[in-house]
Amino acid sequence: MAVPKRRTSKAKRDSRRSQNMKMRAPGLSVCPHCHEPKLPHRVCPNCNYYDGREIVASEA
């Protein structure tokens, strides 16, 4: 079984873990049709519009 030759330093350990610290919530944009927050470049989940057109037909 492989055994480490040297102890991993705190800087090496923490720099490896720092990738998880960079994760953050995605930026939201405002839908121009219904003014609800939505992810950019995606169909609005509230009104089903994208680029001024209705993409997904509403059941209502």
N, C-alpha and C positions, 0 to 999 in steps of 0.2 A: 504494500500500500504506500502511496506517495505521501511524504511528510514535508511540509514547508521547511526550507533551510533557514529562513530568516522570518522574524516577526514582521507582520505588515504594519507599517507606520500609520499613525492617526491621519496624516495628510493623504496618504494613498487610499486608505479605507474611506475617508470622508469624501474624497473627490470621486470615488466610484459611486457612492450613494447620492451624490449631488444631482444626478440626472433626474431623480424623482422630485427634487425640489423645484425644478424648472417647469413642471407641469402646472398649468393653470386653466381656468375656465375659458372656453372660447369666447371671442368677442361677438356680441350680438348687434345686429342692425335692426332698423325699424322698417316694417313693411309699409310701402307707400300707399297701399290700398286700404288696409284696415288699421294701420299705425300700431300694430302689436309687435313685440320683439320676436325676431326670428334669426336663424343662422344665415350668414351671407351665402349667396349663390345656391339657395335651396328654396323649394316651394314653401310658401307660408303655411304652417299647419292649421292656422285659424281660418283663413279665407280661401286657401288653395289657389292663390294667384302667384305667378312668377313672370316678371318682365311685362306687367300690364295685361297678361292673358290668364284666363282660368285654365289650369292644367288638369286638375283632377275634378271630375264632375261631382258636385255636391248632392247628397241624398235628400237634403232638406228642400 
